[in-house]
Amino acid sequence: MSPYRERKVLRMEATERIILALDVDSEKQALSLVEQLYDRVGVFKVGMQLYNSVGPGIVTRIIDLGGKVFVDLKFHDIPNTVAAAGRVMARLGAFMYNVHIAGGREMMPRAVESTAQEAGKLGKTPPRILGVTVLTSISNQQLRAEMKVNKDVDELVVEWALMARECGLAGVVASPREIIPLRKACGRDFLVVTPGVRPAWSATDDQKRITTPREALLSGADYLVIGRPILAAANPREAAERIIEELEG
Ligand code: C5P
């Protein structure tokens, strides 16, 4: 392989790994970011802020522009309801969506089954379903005092990830500090999607247990969720370019 070709492949890979959190209120802002960054970002994340502001049409609009979409609505409900929401995700053509692992052993396989069935009917690829373990905003102390779970967050995260894998989920969303134990427990084929990454040159904002994108990648993350380091930059495209360069090392 020529050095040029090798560099191109690496660049594509680094680009593919970036999930841009479209944490904005309007469709106009979101689509402008998609247009600026479509070839510098692998996946666009539509979370509660954007989805609840402008509705599900934003997902199809991004797909029509050629983007992949991670619908980050963290479903947590009874199995029948989450299974129905999974069918909607398949119809929308989401690339990924997520459910709370706390929804349990019955809910997760139902979501997997209904999503695959609906996608199959439509001749689409089923969205990858990710599990949310313990929210990174929850401390060990809160887990014990408020959720009445008598173990540490790190331990529960790995146990729940293993349960999610057994239930057929494609991977988990996890903090950078959990990547190594998760990778060790769940193997290479289980996706680990990591928010809370910050390039050294960027503000930390309210993220606390951060690593750089490159550190997260070297620890074994498959995808990096990045919002403000790109969104708040004077030139978002340049910021994305810098992150890609860092990832390539
Ligand atoms: O702007 P920033 O890079 O901090 O954005 C990170 C994104 O990842 C946000 O959309 C946030 O909701 C999401 N997220 C997070 N921490 C988690 C789970 C999701 O920051 N534990």
Residues whose N, C-alpha, C, O or C-beta is under 5 A from the ligand:
A	BS01	C5P	A21 D23 G47 L135 T136 P195 G196 V197 V225 I226 G227 R228 P229
